[in-house]
Amino acid sequence: MILAQPILVTLLAVLVILYFARLRSRASDGALIFLCFGVAALLVLRPTVATRLANFVGIGRGVDLITYLAIPGLALLVLLLFARTRDLNAKLTAIVRENALASAPVNRQPEQSQH
């Protein structure tokens, strides 16, 4: 075992613990986190698995396969975060608008007397 392996696995474990300690999410999100942790830990502890998978799909090195998978994965993550931010922005705008309308002073025009 090389020095980087326990360091990387510890880092992964800390990230998973922080995720569950700080972020509340659906059970399916938690299962996905555990799956990603398991795959990442496997690839850190057994780098030859990545190389064999890469060779199986026609890529020369395992690190190249991981890079090719990581780039679209990160792009998907950015798109999901962008969509979530837009959704939260729309909800916040609606709440602020409702609050402004509810707390606005009512302008009553005085009735004009007919002479």
WOQUI-V940978 format. One record per residue. PHI is phi in radians with two decimals (* if undefined). OMEGA is omega in degrees with one decimal (999 if undefined). D_FIRST is the distance of its C-alpha to the first C-alpha in Angstrom with 2 decimals. Layout:
# WOQUI-V940978
phi=PHI omega=OMEGA d_first=D_FIRST
phi=PHI omega=OMEGA d_first=D_FIRST
This chain:
# WOQUI-V940978
phi=* omega=178.4 d_first=0.00
phi=-1.56 omega=-175.1 d_first=3.78
phi=-1.03 omega=-176.6 d_first=6.66
phi=-1.18 omega=-175.5 d_first=8.34
phi=-1.09 omega=178.7 d_first=6.75
phi=-1.13 omega=178.3 d_first=8.20
phi=-1.14 omega=-179.1 d_first=11.03
phi=-1.17 omega=178.6 d_first=11.94
phi=-1.15 omega=176.5 d_first=11.94
phi=-1.10 omega=177.5 d_first=13.99
phi=-1.05 omega=177.4 d_first=16.20
phi=-1.06 omega=179.9 d_first=16.84
phi=-1.10 omega=178.3 d_first=17.77
phi=-1.10 omega=178.9 d_first=20.05
phi=-1.12 omega=178.3 d_first=21.71
phi=-1.14 omega=179.1 d_first=22.45
phi=-1.09 omega=177.8 d_first=23.85
phi=-1.08 omega=179.1 d_first=25.93
phi=-1.04 omega=-177.2 d_first=27.19
phi=-1.30 omega=179.8 d_first=28.49
phi=-1.35 omega=-173.2 d_first=29.77
phi=-1.81 omega=-174.2 d_first=31.65
phi=-1.98 omega=175.5 d_first=32.58
phi=-1.70 omega=-177.4 d_first=34.75
phi=-2.62 omega=179.5 d_first=34.62
phi=-1.21 omega=178.8 d_first=35.45
phi=-1.10 omega=179.4 d_first=33.53
phi=-1.13 omega=176.3 d_first=32.77
phi=-1.14 omega=178.2 d_first=31.06
phi=-1.09 omega=177.9 d_first=28.88
phi=-1.12 omega=178.1 d_first=27.99
phi=-1.13 omega=177.6 d_first=27.11
phi=-1.09 omega=178.7 d_first=24.86
phi=-1.10 omega=178.0 d_first=22.99
phi=-1.11 omega=179.1 d_first=22.79
phi=-1.10 omega=177.7 d_first=21.47
phi=-1.08 omega=-179.0 d_first=18.86
phi=-1.09 omega=179.4 d_first=17.79
phi=-1.14 omega=180.0 d_first=17.70
phi=-1.10 omega=179.1 d_first=15.87
phi=-1.11 omega=177.9 d_first=13.14
phi=-1.06 omega=-178.7 d_first=12.98
phi=-1.20 omega=177.1 d_first=12.91
phi=-1.28 omega=-176.2 d_first=10.14
phi=-1.36 omega=-179.5 d_first=7.82
phi=-2.26 omega=-176.9 d_first=9.52
phi=-1.10 omega=179.4 d_first=10.92
phi=-1.18 omega=177.1 d_first=12.86
phi=-1.10 omega=178.8 d_first=14.96
phi=-1.10 omega=179.8 d_first=16.35
phi=-1.16 omega=178.7 d_first=17.19
phi=-1.13 omega=176.4 d_first=18.92
phi=-1.10 omega=179.5 d_first=20.79
phi=-1.09 omega=179.0 d_first=21.82
phi=-1.10 omega=-179.6 d_first=23.08
phi=-1.10 omega=-179.0 d_first=24.90
phi=-1.66 omega=174.3 d_first=26.85
phi=1.62 omega=177.5 d_first=27.52
phi=-1.90 omega=-173.1 d_first=25.17
phi=-1.20 omega=-174.0 d_first=23.30
phi=-2.13 omega=179.0 d_first=19.93
phi=-1.14 omega=-179.9 d_first=17.90
phi=-1.14 omega=177.1 d_first=18.08
phi=-1.16 omega=177.4 d_first=21.82
phi=-1.05 omega=-179.8 d_first=22.12
phi=-1.08 omega=178.2 d_first=20.45
phi=-1.12 omega=-179.7 d_first=22.83
phi=-1.11 omega=177.2 d_first=25.76
phi=-1.43 omega=-176.3 d_first=25.19
phi=-1.24 omega=-176.3 d_first=24.55
phi=-1.10 omega=176.4 d_first=27.78
phi=-1.16 omega=177.8 d_first=30.18
phi=-1.11 omega=177.2 d_first=28.33
phi=-1.18 omega=176.9 d_first=28.80
phi=-1.09 omega=176.7 d_first=32.37
phi=-1.09 omega=178.2 d_first=33.06
phi=-1.06 omega=178.1 d_first=31.78
phi=-1.07 omega=179.0 d_first=34.11
phi=-1.11 omega=178.1 d_first=36.98
phi=-1.12 omega=178.1 d_first=36.48
phi=-1.17 omega=177.0 d_first=36.44
phi=-1.10 omega=179.3 d_first=39.49
phi=-1.10 omega=179.4 d_first=41.33
phi=-1.13 omega=179.1 d_first=40.56
phi=-1.12 omega=177.5 d_first=41.81
phi=-1.09 omega=178.9 d_first=44.99
phi=-1.10 omega=178.5 d_first=45.60
phi=-1.12 omega=177.2 d_first=45.25
phi=-1.08 omega=179.8 d_first=47.50
phi=-1.13 omega=178.5 d_first=50.15
phi=-1.13 omega=179.6 d_first=50.08
phi=-1.12 omega=177.7 d_first=50.36
phi=-1.06 omega=179.1 d_first=53.24
phi=-1.12 omega=179.6 d_first=55.07
phi=-1.14 omega=179.9 d_first=54.70
phi=-1.13 omega=179.1 d_first=55.90
phi=-1.10 omega=178.3 d_first=58.78
phi=-1.07 omega=179.8 d_first=59.86
phi=-1.13 omega=179.7 d_first=59.68
phi=-1.13 omega=179.3 d_first=61.72
phi=-1.20 omega=-178.9 d_first=64.34
phi=-1.24 omega=-177.0 d_first=64.57
phi=-1.74 omega=179.6 d_first=65.07
phi=-1.24 omega=177.2 d_first=67.36
phi=-1.19 omega=-179.3 d_first=70.89
phi=-1.49 omega=177.9 d_first=73.46
phi=-1.63 omega=177.4 d_first=76.06
phi=-1.73 omega=177.8 d_first=79.34
phi=-1.48 omega=178.5 d_first=82.14
phi=-1.13 omega=179.3 d_first=85.46
phi=-1.21 omega=179.3 d_first=87.95
phi=-1.50 omega=178.9 d_first=90.70
phi=-1.41 omega=179.9 d_first=94.12
phi=-1.68 omega=179.0 d_first=96.66
phi=-1.89 omega=999 d_first=100.00
